[in-house]
């Protein structure tokens, strides 16, 4: 009964139960508080772990040593006031994907518990967080030899050929086949096919291939197995969407038209002046006594014809305007000074064997036969000759500053012609034959011989141009032993082929050539000093030595409709601009063409290229002892196929390509 009453009585039991319940409630509340504190600690510690992983990754990227990882992470954690953490730092390979590296940091900090200890919990609770920062793996090294063909061999060496690209990658969309002496690169990649090695050497931090790796069992000159990754890689042309190149290509085939070189206006007048021992009535008053000398005073003269017999001296005093409707002819051995006057002549012109002198003023000669012989001079002022002028047999013609217009120019037989500063317009061909020279000053050059050659240089012919706009509607063709100099301008327009077999200097700027660029047999090298003017060319260009080369250009870009072929003993040094100028230079672009024509660099050509050669649709073959090097500067070759069958060929990454595709030292990023 008493036992039963114990359960029936309730006085005091509520207090006991309440007291017991209160302990549980307080413990649960304490646990909730501690869990919330742990969550807050985790968030704060995670931020520090993230920063520690990034800092350690950046330090490793700069230093390259794993020893720097832990000290960097510890310093950053301590700097954020966490002194009691357990810190684990590791460098992970092939993380988060094959070929990449990552730095992982784990932080464990003790969190002191408070009220939850009532329930018997430990005095502290560990709060553990981790962070991982991805380093750009070697698989993203910038390509400097890139073959875009997805089938067959995209990059191939044969014979004794080598490719050396120690700071960048050799990449093929299709197979990379080393049948030559060797390929050295930061990495060697076949995006969709195989890497094949024969007797030669493959030296790389990484081999990546979608298909298989083939190498004779006896050949140990290849990267170790842990440096080979069997994985496909998407390969594309990094310049495929370049707006600078697309805009530049729109100017292919464009040119400027020379100004109209018309016959001068010469009224039909009856007077005929004959200067000789039996002068005409019109010329007789100018004779000095009975001598062979004549002096014509200033005046306005309208004439039908002027004839000067042999052995006569004629001087025209300054201040005249003379029109001649039916030609001027000078006999052999005569001395004629046409003075500082305005001369307008139709019906032909013959200087005679000794040559003539025109002073400062206007010289305008119409269509017909125009020939100069001996020693000739034309002073400052506009010169317009609507005929082909021909200099031969050691003739010289020195023309002063002013605008210059000709129907055509032919200089041969050891002759020379100089033009002072001023625009040069030529409506037909400029032809310079053996051991003959044309030197022109600063001005705009507008040349045209549509469907033919705008400039032709025979063996040892020489043509030197000053700075100024340049346009040629026609081919430019030079023979071995010749010399050609282009001045500086934003964009040289050539509607035709640029076929060089002698030596050439390209002044700074863009060259927009609707055809192809060829450097053929080589020959004369730079520098050169003219015995005519004592001017020198080719010691340096833009402060860069080009001595010893036959084709040289600094800060140049070639936008081609065709391709660039190099042969013979050509010694070429071409350096691309380092920055882009609208309408002119394109940073790092040395050659660009979308042609599918085959490209050949061979037969002993020696090339120093700095910049990007972009031929995405052309198969490039380097053969016959060809050497294409960068001389310590960047050189990137992007082609449909690249075949090296002879010589040494080197590539280094160009900044513009690195910026487009990312380099091996790309930014670190958090991935976990």
C-alpha positions as CSV (number, residue, x, y, z in Angstrom):
1,X,0.0,0.0,0.0
2,X,2.8,2.3,0.9
3,X,4.6,1.5,-2.3
4,X,1.5,2.2,-4.3
5,X,1.0,5.5,-2.4
6,X,4.5,6.5,-3.4
7,X,3.3,6.7,-7.0
8,X,0.1,8.3,-6.2
9,X,1.7,11.2,-4.3
10,X,2.9,14.1,-6.5
11,X,4.1,16.7,-4.0
12,X,7.7,17.7,-4.8
13,X,8.1,15.6,-8.0
14,X,7.6,18.5,-10.3
15,X,10.5,20.3,-8.9
16,X,12.8,17.3,-9.3
17,X,11.8,16.7,-12.9
18,X,12.1,20.3,-13.6
19,X,15.6,20.4,-12.2
20,X,16.6,17.4,-14.1
21,X,15.1,18.8,-17.3
22,X,16.8,22.2,-16.8
23,X,20.2,20.5,-17.0
24,X,19.4,19.0,-20.3
25,X,17.9,22.3,-21.6
26,X,21.0,24.2,-20.5
27,X,23.3,21.6,-22.1
28,X,21.4,21.7,-25.4
29,X,21.5,25.4,-25.4
30,X,25.2,25.4,-24.7
31,X,25.7,22.9,-27.5
32,X,23.8,25.1,-29.9
33,X,25.9,28.1,-28.9
34,X,29.1,26.1,-29.4
35,X,28.0,24.8,-32.7
36,X,27.2,28.3,-33.9
37,X,30.7,29.5,-32.7
38,X,32.2,26.6,-34.5
39,X,30.4,27.5,-37.7
40,X,31.5,31.1,-37.4
41,X,35.1,30.0,-36.7
42,X,35.0,27.7,-39.8
43,X,33.9,30.6,-42.1
44,X,36.6,32.9,-40.8
45,X,39.3,30.2,-40.9
46,X,38.2,29.2,-44.5
47,X,38.9,32.7,-45.7
48,X,42.4,32.5,-44.2
49,X,43.0,29.0,-45.7
50,X,41.9,30.3,-49.1
51,X,44.4,33.2,-48.9
52,X,47.1,30.9,-47.7
53,X,46.6,28.5,-50.6
54,X,46.7,31.4,-53.1
55,X,49.7,32.9,-51.5
56,X,51.6,29.6,-51.4
57,X,50.7,29.0,-55.1
58,X,51.9,32.4,-56.2
59,X,55.1,32.0,-54.2
60,X,55.7,28.6,-55.8
61,X,55.0,30.0,-59.3
62,X,57.6,32.6,-58.8
63,X,60.2,30.5,-57.0
64,X,59.6,27.0,-58.4
65,X,60.6,25.3,-55.1
66,X,58.3,23.3,-52.9
67,X,60.3,24.4,-49.9
68,X,58.6,27.8,-50.1
69,X,55.1,26.5,-49.7
70,X,54.8,25.9,-46.0
71,X,56.6,29.0,-44.8
72,X,54.4,31.2,-47.0
73,X,51.2,29.6,-45.7
74,X,52.3,29.8,-42.1
75,X,53.3,33.4,-42.4
76,X,49.9,34.4,-43.9
77,X,47.9,32.4,-41.3
78,X,49.9,33.9,-38.4
79,X,49.5,37.4,-39.9
80,X,45.7,36.9,-39.5
81,X,46.0,36.2,-35.8
82,X,45.8,32.4,-35.9
83,X,48.7,31.1,-33.8
84,X,47.4,27.8,-32.6
85,X,46.6,26.1,-35.9
86,X,47.9,22.9,-37.3
87,X,48.9,23.6,-40.9
88,X,49.4,21.1,-43.6
89,X,50.6,22.2,-47.1
90,X,51.0,19.9,-50.1
91,X,51.8,20.3,-53.8
92,X,49.5,18.0,-55.8
93,X,50.3,16.7,-59.3
94,X,47.7,16.2,-62.0
95,X,45.1,18.1,-60.0
96,X,42.4,19.2,-60.6
97,X,43.1,17.7,-64.1
98,X,45.9,15.8,-65.8
99,X,48.9,18.0,-66.4
100,X,47.9,20.7,-63.9
101,X,49.3,21.3,-60.4
102,X,47.6,22.6,-57.2
103,X,48.6,23.7,-53.8
104,X,46.4,22.4,-50.9
105,X,46.4,24.0,-47.5
106,X,44.6,22.4,-44.5
107,X,44.1,24.3,-41.2
108,X,42.9,22.7,-38.0
109,X,42.2,25.1,-35.1
110,X,41.0,24.1,-31.5
111,X,37.7,25.8,-30.5
112,X,37.2,26.0,-26.7
113,X,33.8,24.7,-25.7
114,X,31.6,26.4,-23.0
115,X,28.2,25.3,-21.8
116,X,28.1,22.1,-23.9
117,X,30.7,20.7,-21.5
118,X,27.7,20.2,-19.1
119,X,26.7,17.3,-21.3
120,X,30.2,15.8,-21.0
121,X,31.7,17.2,-24.2
122,X,35.4,17.7,-24.6
123,X,37.1,20.9,-23.6
124,X,37.8,21.8,-27.2
125,X,36.4,21.0,-30.6
126,X,38.7,20.9,-33.8
127,X,37.6,23.1,-36.6
128,X,39.2,21.8,-39.9
129,X,39.1,23.6,-43.3
130,X,41.0,23.1,-46.5
131,X,41.6,25.2,-49.7
132,X,43.2,24.3,-53.0
133,X,44.7,26.8,-55.5
134,X,45.3,25.6,-59.1
135,X,48.5,26.5,-60.9
136,X,48.4,26.6,-64.7
137,X,49.9,23.3,-65.7
138,X,52.6,22.8,-68.3
139,X,49.8,21.7,-70.7
140,X,48.9,25.4,-71.1
141,X,52.4,26.5,-72.2
142,X,52.2,29.0,-75.1
143,X,52.7,27.3,-78.5
144,X,55.5,28.7,-80.7
145,X,55.4,26.0,-83.3
146,X,51.8,25.2,-84.1
147,X,50.5,22.9,-86.9
148,X,46.8,23.1,-87.4
149,X,46.3,20.0,-89.6
150,X,44.0,17.6,-87.8
151,X,45.0,14.6,-89.9
152,X,48.4,13.2,-90.7
153,X,51.5,14.9,-89.4
154,X,50.8,18.4,-88.2
155,X,54.5,18.9,-87.1
156,X,57.3,16.8,-88.5
157,X,61.1,16.7,-88.5
158,X,63.1,14.8,-91.0
159,X,66.8,14.0,-91.5
160,X,69.1,16.1,-89.4
161,X,66.5,18.8,-88.6
162,X,65.9,20.1,-85.1
163,X,63.2,22.2,-83.4
164,X,64.2,24.0,-80.3
165,X,61.5,25.8,-78.3
166,X,62.6,25.5,-74.7
167,X,60.2,28.1,-73.2
168,X,57.1,27.2,-75.2
169,X,55.3,24.3,-76.8
170,X,55.5,22.4,-80.0
171,X,51.9,21.6,-80.9
172,X,50.0,19.8,-83.6
173,X,46.3,19.3,-84.0
174,X,47.3,16.0,-85.7
175,X,50.4,13.9,-85.1
176,X,53.8,15.3,-84.0
177,X,56.4,13.1,-85.7
178,X,60.1,13.4,-84.8
179,X,61.8,11.6,-87.6
180,X,64.8,14.0,-87.4
181,X,67.4,14.8,-84.8
182,X,65.2,16.2,-82.1
183,X,62.5,18.4,-80.7
184,X,63.1,20.3,-77.5
185,X,60.1,22.2,-76.0
186,X,58.4,23.1,-72.7
187,X,55.8,20.6,-73.9
188,X,55.0,18.6,-77.0
189,X,51.4,18.1,-77.7
190,X,49.3,16.2,-80.3
191,X,45.8,17.4,-79.8
192,X,43.9,14.6,-81.5
193,X,46.5,12.1,-82.6
194,X,49.9,10.6,-81.8
195,X,53.4,11.6,-80.8
196,X,56.0,9.6,-82.7
197,X,59.7,9.4,-82.1
198,X,62.3,7.5,-84.2
199,X,66.1,7.7,-83.5
200,X,66.1,11.3,-82.3
201,X,65.5,13.0,-79.0
202,X,62.3,14.4,-77.5
203,X,63.1,16.7,-74.6
204,X,60.1,18.2,-72.8
205,X,58.5,18.7,-69.4
206,X,55.4,17.1,-70.7
207,X,54.2,15.0,-73.6
208,X,50.4,15.1,-74.2
209,X,48.7,13.1,-76.9
210,X,45.2,11.9,-77.7
211,X,46.2,8.7,-79.4
212,X,49.4,6.9,-78.6
213,X,53.1,7.5,-77.9
214,X,55.5,5.6,-80.2
215,X,59.2,5.3,-79.5
216,X,61.7,2.4,-80.1
217,X,62.4,0.5,-77.0
218,X,66.1,1.1,-77.3
219,X,65.8,4.9,-77.4
220,X,65.8,6.4,-73.9
221,X,66.1,10.0,-75.2
222,X,62.5,10.7,-74.3
223,X,60.6,12.1,-71.2
224,X,59.9,9.6,-68.5
225,X,56.6,7.8,-68.3
226,X,55.3,10.1,-65.6
227,X,55.8,13.0,-68.0
228,X,53.5,11.5,-70.6
229,X,49.7,12.1,-70.5
230,X,47.3,10.3,-72.8
231,X,44.6,12.9,-73.2
232,X,43.1,14.9,-76.0
233,X,43.6,18.7,-76.2
234,X,41.5,21.2,-78.2
235,X,43.8,22.9,-80.7
236,X,42.8,26.0,-82.6
237,X,44.3,29.0,-84.3
238,X,44.8,31.7,-81.6
239,X,44.7,34.4,-84.3
240,X,41.6,33.2,-86.1
241,X,39.4,35.9,-84.7
242,X,41.9,38.8,-84.7
243,X,40.2,42.0,-85.7
244,X,43.5,43.7,-86.4
245,X,44.3,41.1,-89.0
246,X,40.8,41.0,-90.5
247,X,40.9,44.8,-90.9
248,X,44.4,44.7,-92.4
249,X,43.5,42.0,-95.0
250,X,40.7,44.3,-96.3
251,X,43.4,46.5,-97.9
252,X,44.9,43.7,-100.0
253,X,44.8,44.7,-103.6
254,X,44.3,48.4,-102.9
255,X,46.6,51.1,-104.3
256,X,46.8,54.8,-105.0
257,X,46.6,56.1,-108.5
258,X,49.5,58.4,-109.7
259,X,48.5,62.0,-110.5
260,X,47.8,62.7,-114.1
261,X,51.0,63.4,-116.0
262,X,49.7,65.3,-119.0
263,X,51.3,67.2,-121.8
264,X,51.9,70.8,-121.0
265,X,49.9,73.5,-122.8
266,X,52.1,74.9,-125.7
267,X,50.3,77.3,-128.1
268,X,51.0,76.9,-131.8
269,X,53.6,79.6,-132.5
270,X,55.7,80.0,-135.7
271,X,59.1,81.0,-134.3
272,X,61.9,78.4,-134.7
273,X,65.1,79.1,-132.9
274,X,68.2,77.6,-134.3
275,X,71.5,78.3,-132.4
276,X,74.6,77.6,-134.5
277,X,77.1,79.2,-136.8
278,X,74.2,80.2,-139.0
279,X,71.5,81.1,-136.4
280,X,67.9,81.6,-137.3
281,X,66.5,85.0,-137.4
282,X,64.9,84.5,-134.0
283,X,68.1,83.4,-132.3
284,X,70.6,85.6,-134.1
285,X,70.0,88.6,-131.7
286,X,71.2,86.6,-128.8
287,X,74.6,85.8,-130.3
288,X,77.7,87.2,-128.6
289,X,79.5,88.7,-131.6
290,X,80.5,86.0,-134.0
291,X,81.2,83.5,-131.2
292,X,79.5,80.2,-130.6
293,X,77.9,81.6,-127.4
294,X,74.3,82.8,-127.1
295,X,72.6,84.5,-124.1
296,X,68.8,84.8,-124.1
297,X,67.4,87.5,-121.9
298,X,64.4,87.1,-119.6
299,X,61.1,87.2,-121.4
300,X,58.0,85.3,-122.4
301,X,58.7,83.2,-125.5
302,X,56.3,81.1,-127.5
303,X,58.2,78.9,-130.0
304,X,57.6,76.2,-132.5
305,X,61.0,74.5,-132.0
306,X,64.5,74.9,-130.6
307,X,67.5,73.4,-132.3
308,X,71.0,73.8,-130.8
309,X,73.8,72.7,-133.1
310,X,76.9,70.9,-131.9
311,X,79.6,72.8,-130.0
312,X,77.3,75.7,-129.1
313,X,76.9,77.4,-125.7
314,X,73.5,78.8,-124.9
315,X,72.4,80.5,-121.6
316,X,68.9,81.5,-120.8
317,X,68.7,84.2,-118.2
318,X,66.3,83.8,-115.2
319,X,62.7,85.0,-115.2
320,X,61.4,83.6,-118.4
321,X,58.5,81.5,-119.4
322,X,59.2,79.5,-122.5
323,X,56.8,77.2,-124.4
324,X,57.9,75.0,-127.3
325,X,55.4,73.1,-129.3
326,X,57.6,70.9,-131.5
327,X,60.5,69.8,-129.5
328,X,64.0,70.7,-128.3
329,X,67.1,69.1,-129.7
330,X,70.7,69.7,-128.6
331,X,73.7,68.8,-130.7
332,X,76.8,66.9,-129.5
333,X,79.3,68.8,-127.4
334,X,77.0,71.8,-126.7
335,X,76.6,73.4,-123.3
336,X,73.1,74.5,-122.5
337,X,71.9,76.2,-119.3
338,X,68.1,76.7,-119.5
339,X,68.2,78.9,-116.3
340,X,65.8,79.5,-113.5
341,X,62.7,79.6,-115.7
342,X,59.4,77.9,-116.6
343,X,59.8,75.4,-119.4
344,X,56.9,73.8,-121.2
345,X,57.9,71.5,-124.0
346,X,56.0,69.2,-126.4
347,X,57.3,67.2,-129.3
348,X,60.3,65.5,-127.6
349,X,63.5,66.4,-125.9
350,X,67.1,65.4,-126.6
351,X,69.9,66.7,-124.3
352,X,72.8,66.0,-126.6
353,X,75.9,64.2,-125.6
354,X,77.2,66.6,-123.0
355,X,74.0,67.1,-121.1
356,X,72.1,70.2,-120.0
357,X,71.2,72.2,-117.0
358,X,67.8,73.5,-115.9
359,X,67.8,75.9,-113.0
360,X,65.1,76.3,-110.4
361,X,61.6,76.6,-111.8
362,X,59.1,74.4,-113.6
363,X,60.1,71.8,-116.1
364,X,57.2,70.2,-118.0
365,X,57.9,67.9,-121.0
366,X,55.1,66.2,-122.9
367,X,54.8,62.8,-124.6
368,X,57.3,61.8,-127.3
369,X,61.0,60.7,-127.2
370,X,62.8,62.1,-124.2
371,X,66.5,61.2,-123.8
372,X,69.3,62.5,-121.6
373,X,73.0,61.9,-122.1
374,X,76.1,63.2,-120.5
375,X,75.8,65.2,-117.2
376,X,72.4,66.7,-116.5
377,X,70.9,68.8,-113.7
378,X,67.4,70.1,-113.0
379,X,67.0,72.4,-110.0
380,X,64.3,72.9,-107.4
381,X,60.8,72.9,-108.6
382,X,58.0,70.7,-110.1
383,X,59.2,68.3,-112.8
384,X,56.6,66.6,-115.1
385,X,57.7,64.4,-118.0
386,X,54.8,62.6,-119.8
387,X,57.2,60.3,-121.5
388,X,59.5,57.5,-120.6
389,X,62.9,59.0,-119.9
390,X,65.9,56.9,-120.7
391,X,69.4,57.3,-119.2
392,X,72.2,55.1,-120.7
393,X,75.9,55.0,-121.4
394,X,77.0,56.6,-118.1
395,X,74.5,59.4,-118.2
396,X,73.7,61.3,-115.0
397,X,70.6,63.3,-114.0
398,X,70.3,65.1,-110.7
399,X,66.9,66.6,-110.0
400,X,66.3,68.9,-107.0
401,X,63.5,69.0,-104.5
402,X,59.9,69.3,-105.8
403,X,57.1,67.2,-107.1
404,X,58.3,64.7,-109.7
405,X,56.1,63.0,-112.3
406,X,57.2,60.7,-115.1
407,X,55.5,58.3,-117.6
408,X,58.3,55.9,-116.9
409,X,62.0,55.8,-115.9
410,X,64.8,53.7,-117.4
411,X,68.3,53.9,-116.1
412,X,71.0,51.6,-117.5
413,X,74.5,51.3,-118.7
414,X,76.2,52.6,-115.5
415,X,74.0,55.7,-115.4
416,X,72.5,57.3,-112.3
417,X,69.6,59.6,-111.4
418,X,68.9,61.4,-108.1
419,X,65.7,63.1,-107.0
420,X,65.4,65.5,-104.2
421,X,62.7,65.5,-101.6
422,X,59.2,65.6,-103.0
423,X,56.5,63.3,-104.2
424,X,57.3,60.8,-107.0
425,X,54.5,59.7,-109.4
426,X,55.3,57.2,-112.1
427,X,52.6,56.0,-114.4
428,X,54.6,53.2,-115.9
429,X,57.6,51.1,-115.1
430,X,60.8,52.0,-113.2
431,X,63.6,49.9,-114.6
432,X,67.1,50.1,-113.3
433,X,69.6,47.9,-115.2
434,X,73.1,46.7,-114.4
435,X,75.4,49.0,-112.3
436,X,72.9,51.8,-112.5
437,X,71.3,53.8,-109.7
438,X,68.2,55.7,-108.8
439,X,68.2,57.6,-105.5
440,X,65.1,59.5,-104.4
441,X,64.4,61.6,-101.3
442,X,61.6,62.0,-98.8
443,X,58.2,62.1,-100.3
444,X,55.1,60.1,-101.3
445,X,55.8,57.4,-103.9
446,X,52.9,56.4,-106.2
447,X,53.9,54.0,-108.9
448,X,51.8,52.1,-111.4
449,X,52.2,49.6,-114.2
450,X,49.1,47.6,-113.9
451,X,49.5,44.0,-114.9
452,X,53.3,44.3,-115.2
453,X,56.3,45.3,-113.1
454,X,56.1,48.6,-111.3
455,X,59.8,48.3,-110.4
456,X,62.4,46.1,-112.1
457,X,66.0,45.9,-111.0
458,X,68.4,43.9,-113.1
459,X,71.7,42.5,-111.7
460,X,73.5,45.2,-109.8
461,X,70.7,47.7,-110.4
462,X,70.0,50.0,-107.4
463,X,67.0,51.9,-106.2
464,X,67.0,53.8,-102.9
465,X,63.8,55.4,-101.6
466,X,63.3,57.9,-98.7
467,X,60.5,57.9,-96.2
468,X,56.9,58.6,-97.3
469,X,53.7,57.0,-98.4
470,X,54.3,54.1,-100.8
471,X,51.9,52.6,-103.4
472,X,52.8,50.3,-106.3
473,X,50.1,49.0,-108.7
474,X,52.3,46.2,-110.2
475,X,55.0,43.7,-109.3
476,X,58.3,44.6,-107.7
477,X,61.0,42.3,-109.2
478,X,64.7,42.4,-108.5
479,X,67.6,40.2,-109.7
480,X,70.7,38.9,-107.9
481,X,73.2,41.6,-107.0
482,X,70.6,44.4,-107.0
483,X,69.8,46.7,-104.0
484,X,66.4,48.0,-103.1
485,X,65.5,50.3,-100.1
486,X,62.0,51.1,-99.0
487,X,61.4,54.1,-96.7
488,X,59.3,54.2,-93.6
489,X,55.6,54.8,-93.8
490,X,52.4,53.5,-92.0
491,X,51.4,51.1,-94.8
492,X,53.2,50.2,-98.0
493,X,50.6,49.1,-100.6
494,X,51.8,46.7,-103.3
495,X,49.2,45.3,-105.7
496,X,51.3,42.5,-107.1
497,X,54.2,40.2,-106.1
498,X,57.3,41.2,-104.2
499,X,60.0,39.1,-105.7
500,X,63.4,39.8,-104.3
501,X,66.6,38.1,-105.5
502,X,69.1,40.8,-104.5
503,X,69.3,42.7,-101.3
504,X,66.5,44.8,-99.8
505,X,65.9,47.0,-96.8
506,X,62.3,47.4,-95.5
507,X,61.7,50.6,-93.8
508,X,59.4,50.4,-90.7
509,X,55.7,49.9,-91.3
510,X,53.2,47.5,-92.7
511,X,53.5,46.0,-96.1
512,X,50.2,45.0,-97.7
513,X,51.1,42.8,-100.7
514,X,48.3,41.3,-102.8
515,X,50.7,38.6,-104.1
516,X,53.6,36.8,-102.4
517,X,57.0,37.7,-101.0
518,X,60.0,35.8,-102.3
519,X,63.7,36.2,-101.4
520,X,65.4,34.1,-104.0
521,X,69.1,33.5,-104.6
522,X,70.6,36.0,-102.1
523,X,73.8,37.9,-103.1
524,X,74.9,41.3,-102.0
525,X,74.5,42.0,-98.3
526,X,74.3,45.3,-96.3
527,X,75.7,47.9,-95.6
528,X,76.3,49.8,-98.8
529,X,77.6,53.3,-99.4
530,X,76.8,55.1,-102.7
531,X,79.8,56.6,-104.5
532,X,77.3,59.1,-106.0
533,X,76.0,60.8,-102.8
534,X,78.2,59.1,-100.1
535,X,74.9,58.0,-98.4
536,X,75.0,54.7,-96.5
537,X,72.3,52.2,-96.0
538,X,72.0,49.0,-94.0
539,X,74.3,49.3,-91.1
540,X,71.3,49.6,-88.8
541,X,67.5,49.8,-89.0
542,X,65.7,51.4,-86.1
543,X,68.8,51.1,-84.0
544,X,69.2,47.3,-84.8
545,X,72.2,46.0,-86.7
546,X,71.3,44.4,-90.0
547,X,74.9,44.2,-91.3
548,X,75.6,41.0,-93.1
549,X,72.0,40.3,-94.2
550,X,70.5,40.7,-97.7
551,X,66.9,41.1,-96.7
552,X,66.2,43.1,-93.5
553,X,63.4,44.9,-91.9
554,X,62.7,46.1,-88.3
555,X,59.3,47.0,-87.0
556,X,57.7,45.5,-90.1
557,X,54.5,43.5,-90.7
558,X,53.7,41.8,-94.0
559,X,50.1,41.2,-94.9
560,X,50.2,38.9,-97.9
561,X,47.7,37.5,-100.4
562,X,50.3,34.8,-101.3
563,X,53.0,33.3,-99.1
564,X,56.6,34.0,-98.2
565,X,59.2,31.8,-99.9
566,X,62.9,31.9,-99.1
567,X,65.6,30.1,-101.1
568,X,69.1,30.1,-102.3
569,X,71.6,31.7,-99.9
570,X,69.1,34.2,-98.6
571,X,70.1,35.8,-95.3
572,X,67.0,37.3,-93.8
573,X,66.4,39.4,-90.7
574,X,62.9,40.5,-90.1
575,X,61.6,41.9,-86.8
576,X,57.9,42.6,-86.1
577,X,56.7,45.7,-84.2
578,X,56.2,45.5,-80.4
579,X,53.1,47.6,-80.4
580,X,50.0,48.2,-82.5
581,X,49.4,51.5,-84.3
582,X,46.1,51.9,-86.0
583,X,46.4,51.6,-89.8
584,X,50.1,50.6,-89.5
585,X,52.1,48.3,-87.2
586,X,50.4,45.2,-85.7
587,X,52.1,44.0,-82.5
588,X,54.2,40.8,-82.9
589,X,52.8,40.1,-86.4
590,X,55.6,39.5,-88.9
591,X,53.8,37.7,-91.7
592,X,50.1,36.9,-92.2
593,X,48.4,35.2,-95.1
594,X,45.3,33.0,-95.5
595,X,46.7,31.4,-98.7
596,X,46.7,27.7,-99.2
597,X,49.8,27.9,-101.4
598,X,52.7,25.8,-100.1
599,X,55.5,27.7,-98.3
600,X,59.2,26.7,-98.7
601,X,62.2,28.0,-96.8
602,X,65.1,26.1,-98.1
603,X,68.4,25.7,-100.0
604,X,70.6,27.2,-97.4
605,X,68.6,30.2,-96.4
606,X,69.5,31.7,-93.1
607,X,66.7,33.5,-91.3
608,X,66.3,35.5,-88.1
609,X,62.6,36.0,-87.6
610,X,61.2,37.9,-84.6
611,X,57.4,37.9,-84.4
612,X,54.5,35.7,-85.5
613,X,54.5,34.0,-89.0
614,X,50.8,33.2,-89.4
615,X,50.0,30.9,-92.3
616,X,47.1,28.9,-91.0
617,X,46.2,27.3,-94.4
618,X,49.7,26.8,-95.8
619,X,52.0,23.8,-95.4
620,X,55.5,25.2,-94.4
621,X,58.6,23.2,-95.3
622,X,62.0,24.2,-94.0
623,X,64.6,22.2,-95.9
624,X,68.0,22.0,-97.5
625,X,70.1,23.5,-94.6
626,X,67.6,26.2,-93.9
627,X,68.0,27.7,-90.4
628,X,65.2,29.8,-89.0
629,X,66.0,31.2,-85.6
630,X,64.8,34.0,-83.3
631,X,68.2,35.4,-82.1
632,X,66.9,35.6,-78.6
633,X,63.6,37.3,-79.5
634,X,60.2,35.8,-79.9
635,X,59.3,33.7,-83.0
636,X,56.1,31.8,-83.4
637,X,55.1,29.8,-86.5
638,X,51.5,29.0,-87.0
639,X,50.9,27.0,-90.2
640,X,48.6,24.2,-91.5
641,X,51.5,21.8,-91.5
642,X,55.1,22.4,-90.3
643,X,57.9,20.2,-91.8
644,X,61.5,20.7,-90.9
645,X,63.8,18.5,-93.1
646,X,67.0,20.3,-92.6
647,X,68.8,22.8,-90.4
648,X,68.1,24.2,-86.9
649,X,64.8,25.9,-86.2
650,X,63.9,27.6,-83.0
651,X,60.8,29.2,-81.5
652,X,60.1,31.3,-78.5
653,X,56.7,32.5,-77.3
654,X,55.5,35.9,-78.5
655,X,53.6,38.0,-75.9
656,X,50.6,38.6,-78.1
657,X,50.1,34.8,-78.5
658,X,50.7,34.3,-74.8
659,X,48.0,36.8,-74.0
660,X,45.6,35.1,-76.2
661,X,46.1,31.5,-75.1
662,X,47.6,31.9,-71.6
663,X,51.1,30.9,-70.6
664,X,52.6,28.2,-68.4
665,X,52.8,30.7,-65.6
666,X,49.1,31.7,-65.8
667,X,47.2,33.1,-62.8
668,X,46.5,30.9,-59.9
669,X,42.9,30.3,-59.0
670,X,40.9,28.6,-56.2
671,X,39.3,25.4,-57.2
672,X,38.3,23.9,-53.8
